[in-house]
Amino acid sequence: MKHEKIETHAGLLVILTMIVISIGGLVEIVPLFYVKDTIEEVKVNGIETIHPYTPLQLAGRDIYQREGCYLCHSQMIRPFRDEKLRYGHYSLAAESQYDHPFQWGSKRTGPDLARVGHKYSNEWHVQHLTAPRSVVKESIMPDYPWLIKTDLKYNDIDEHMRALRKTGVPYSITEKEYEANVKRFGKDIADELDINKADDNLLKEAEDNNYDGIPGRVTEMDALVAYLQVLGTMVDFSKFEDGHFAKYR
């Protein structure tokens, strides 16, 4: 069939276009019915190492989104050699399973942050967020000096956790849910995921770690640095054989 005949008959062109789209859609959709799971199992000694954010980290994530950090920083390392050399192991689907919304992105005005956790000290993050060019001369990132001056408002953090719970994030309310989390994540993490203790857990984490370097206060800087420091730290790849996660791809 000549192209001219197809291109000069709108009806025929529409029909053939729909056929091509249908074939392409089936090729993408049908295999999904035979895939048992696309989320990697990440367990060490029977305990899941990837868990929901603590109340302080969750508050920090809200600030991260509020300030538009995702507009310049992605959180998804692609499975390419150059990405691995610069950022580390490619991102796992499991690492984003509790993100609502996820922060994958494709815009990289700044570096990918998927594995920025523990790469720099708390002090570095505080200085970098306050005055980026004081630590990275060529940075075009704006200053965020108000973060360390603004007390964190966390009176609704338990409501936020309840809302995420409805999406399937395993924050606990009942004793049964708490015990289930103990089996999945261990007691220490299960304690931090207890909605009934959200405020106390937030204050304790901020006090114990003093992310912003100002004892006796809980600032927005505390929360944002707590969030940044956990990114990419829940999977210890040294405990898994090379290629272990490739079977899920």
C-alpha positions in Angstrom: 0.0 0.0 0.0 1.4 3.4 -1.0 1.9 6.1 1.6 0.0 8.5 -0.6 -3.2 6.4 -0.4 -2.9 6.4 3.4 -2.0 10.0 3.8 -4.8 11.3 1.6 -7.6 9.3 3.3 -8.2 10.5 6.8 -10.4 7.6 7.8 -7.8 5.0 6.7 -5.0 6.9 8.4 -7.0 7.0 11.7 -7.8 3.2 11.5 -4.2 2.2 10.9 -2.9 4.6 13.6 -5.3 3.0 16.1 -4.1 -0.4 15.1 -0.4 0.5 15.6 -1.2 2.2 19.0 -3.2 -0.9 20.1 -0.3 -3.3 19.2 2.1 -1.0 21.1 -0.2 -0.9 24.1 -0.6 -4.6 24.2 3.2 -5.2 24.0 3.6 -3.0 27.1 0.5 -4.1 29.1 0.3 -7.9 28.5 3.7 -8.7 30.2 2.5 -7.0 33.4 -0.1 -9.8 33.9 2.8 -12.3 34.2 5.0 -10.2 36.5 4.5 -11.2 40.1 6.1 -8.1 41.6 8.0 -5.1 40.5 9.0 -4.1 44.0 12.4 -5.6 45.1 12.5 -7.6 48.3 15.1 -5.9 50.5 15.6 -7.9 53.7 18.6 -8.5 56.0 18.2 -11.3 58.5 14.5 -11.3 57.7 14.0 -7.6 58.5 12.9 -5.1 55.8 15.5 -2.4 55.7 13.4 0.0 53.6 10.7 1.7 55.8 8.5 4.8 55.9 9.9 8.1 56.9 10.0 9.0 60.6 7.9 12.0 61.6 10.9 14.4 61.4 12.0 13.1 58.0 8.4 13.4 56.8 8.2 17.0 57.9 11.5 17.6 56.1 10.1 16.0 52.9 7.2 18.5 53.0 9.7 21.4 53.2 11.7 19.9 50.4 8.5 19.9 48.2 7.4 23.3 49.5 10.7 25.0 48.5 10.6 23.4 45.1 13.8 21.4 45.5 12.4 18.7 43.1 12.4 21.3 40.3 16.2 21.1 40.1 17.1 17.8 41.7 15.9 14.3 40.6 15.9 11.3 42.9 16.4 8.5 40.5 19.7 7.0 39.4 19.4 5.3 36.1 21.1 1.9 35.4 23.9 3.3 33.4 27.7 3.2 34.0 28.2 6.9 34.1 25.3 7.3 36.6 26.8 4.6 38.8 30.2 6.2 38.8 28.8 9.5 39.8 26.0 8.7 42.1 26.2 5.0 43.1 23.9 2.0 42.6 20.9 2.6 40.5 17.7 3.4 42.3 15.4 0.6 43.3 11.6 0.7 43.0 11.4 -0.4 46.6 13.2 2.8 47.7 10.3 4.9 46.5 7.4 2.7 47.5 6.4 4.9 50.5 6.8 8.2 48.5 3.6 10.1 47.8 4.4 11.6 45.4 7.7 10.1 44.3 10.6 12.4 43.5 12.1 10.7 40.5 12.1 13.5 38.0 14.3 14.1 35.0 15.5 17.7 35.6 19.0 18.0 36.9 20.0 21.6 37.2 21.6 20.3 40.4 22.9 16.7 41.1 20.7 13.8 41.7 20.0 13.4 45.4 18.9 9.7 45.5 22.0 8.7 47.5 23.0 12.0 49.2 22.4 10.7 52.7 25.5 10.6 54.9 27.6 11.8 51.9 28.1 15.1 53.7 27.9 16.2 57.3 25.0 17.9 58.9 27.1 21.0 59.2 27.8 21.0 55.5 24.1 20.7 54.6 23.2 23.6 57.0 25.9 25.8 55.4 25.0 24.7 51.9 21.3 25.4 52.3 22.0 28.8 54.0 24.5 30.0 51.5 25.3 27.5 48.7 28.2 29.4 47.2 30.1 29.4 50.5 30.7 25.6 50.0 30.2 25.2 46.2 31.6 28.2 44.5 29.9 27.5 41.1 26.5 26.8 42.5 23.5 28.6 41.1 21.2 27.3 43.9 19.3 30.1 45.8 19.9 30.8 49.5 17.5 29.4 52.1 18.5 31.3 55.2 15.0 31.3 56.7 15.1 27.6 57.3 17.3 27.9 60.3 15.4 30.9 61.6 12.0 29.3 61.4 10.6 27.0 64.1 9.2 23.8 62.7 5.4 23.6 62.8 4.6 19.9 63.5 1.2 20.0 65.3 -0.4 18.2 62.3 2.3 15.6 61.7 0.1 12.9 63.1 -2.7 13.8 60.7 -0.2 13.7 57.8 0.8 10.2 58.9 -2.9 9.1 59.1 -3.5 10.4 55.6 -0.5 8.5 54.2 -1.7 5.4 56.1 -4.8 5.4 53.9 -2.5 5.1 50.8 -0.9 2.0 52.2 2.1 3.4 54.1 2.4 1.2 57.2 2.2 3.7 60.0 0.6 2.1 63.0 -2.3 3.2 65.2 -3.5 -0.1 66.8 -1.4 -2.5 68.8 -1.8 -5.1 66.1 -0.4 -2.8 63.5 2.5 -1.9 65.7 3.3 -5.6 66.3 3.2 -6.2 62.6 5.7 -3.4 62.1 8.0 -4.9 64.7 8.1 -8.1 62.7 8.7 -6.2 59.4 11.1 -3.5 60.4 12.3 -4.3 64.0 11.3 -2.6 67.2 13.3 0.6 66.9 11.8 1.5 63.6 8.3 0.3 64.6 8.4 2.7 67.5 9.1 5.6 65.2 6.2 4.6 62.9 3.7 4.8 65.7 1.3 7.6 65.0 0.3 7.8 68.7 3.8 8.9 69.5 4.4 11.1 66.5 5.1 14.4 68.3 7.4 12.7 70.9 9.3 10.8 68.3 9.8 14.0 66.2 11.1 15.9 69.1 13.4 13.1 70.3 15.0 12.6 66.8 15.6 16.3 66.5 17.1 16.5 70.0 19.3 13.4 69.6 20.7 14.4 66.3 20.7 18.2 66.5 20.8 18.5 62.7 20.8 22.3 62.6 23.5 22.7 65.3 21.1 24.7 67.6 20.3 22.7 70.7 16.9 23.4 72.3 15.1 24.3 69.1 13.5 22.4 66.3 13.7 24.3 63.1 12.8 23.7 59.5 16.5 23.2 58.9 16.4 20.2 61.4 13.6 18.6 59.4 15.1 19.2 55.9 18.5 18.0 56.8 17.0 14.9 58.5 15.2 14.1 55.3 18.3 14.6 53.1 20.5 12.5 55.4 18.2 9.5 55.0 18.0 9.5 51.2 19.6 6.4 49.8 20.7 5.0 53.2 18.1 2.2 53.7 19.8 -0.3 51.4 23.2 -1.6 52.3 24.3 -3.0 48.9 27.4 -4.7 50.5 25.0 -7.2 52.0 23.7 -8.4 48.6 25.5 -10.2 45.8 26.2 -8.3 42.6 23.2 -8.6 40.3 20.9 -9.6 43.1 18.3 -6.9 42.2 18.6 -7.4 38.4 16.0 -10.1 38.4 13.3 -7.5 39.3 14.1 -5.3 36.3 
